[in-house]
Amino acid sequence: MNDGQQRRMLIVDDDEGMRRSLTRIMVTKGFNVCVARDGMQAIEVAKEFQPEILLMDVRMPGIDGVEAYRRMKDVCPDAAVIFMTAFSATELSQQAIAEGAIDVLPKPLNVDSLCDLISASRRTRPLLIVDDDSGFRTSLRRALTVLGYKVYTAGSMADAVTEFRRNPRCLVILDMKLDGHTGLQVLQQIRNMNGNVTAILMTGHPDLQVEMQSGLQDGACCTFLKPFDVDALASEIQSQLC
């Protein structure tokens, strides 16, 4: 079976030879490929093409790849991005990772490494824990990090919205009662940024079961009552990421 399985890939590079070479290789791997010569064109192409994978040069004329990706998050929030660069580690590369890139690969690309990253992109979606209990938030982050997940955290609706805007591919683990807000309000806010978001609801208040059922009707995938077994949560996370 081809690696790509017809997943949509947008290749963005100002080097025409690189675009042609990568297109030829990735098409043979089974990807449905579209190209763009710079960041601004990539934004326009992405609106129509809706890529699942972005393979983007860091340095390009006009806006750089990192800035282009920031603008593309509203257009294709579920897209996984891998940057590439002919330069050594730079501030832009660090910014790329901070913006949620899976990795920044050196040119010339090792195609096997690239395909491994793409294959893992569905399984390595980051997690966002939203809970106003800092102790619980920290312990759950540590437990999930040990299991190999990249984990972000937020203690309020404002922080959750900010973090999710930065990383709209996150699977969200969301407490139902936050300081001054409900989990359902947070869920609505993040769904406005990514209608395909995967959210798991949790609560330590059994009397909120009705509200959690409403959350399921609003698109959450499942619910957990605290205290819960972290392995059971991890199993549910993995089933959602497969």
Secondary structure, DSSP 8 states (H G I E B T S, - for coil): --SSTT-EEEEE-S-HHHHHHHHHHHHHTT-EEEEESSHHHHHHHHHHH--SEEEEES--SSS-HHHHHHHHTTT-TT-EEEEEESSSS-HHHHHHHHTT-SEEEESS--HHHHHHHHHHTTTT--EEEE-S-HHHHHHHHHHHHHTT--EEEESSHHHHHHHHHH-TT-EEEEESEETTEEHHHHHHHHHHH-TT--EEEEES-GGGHHHHHHHHHTT--EEEESS--HHHHHHHHHHHH-
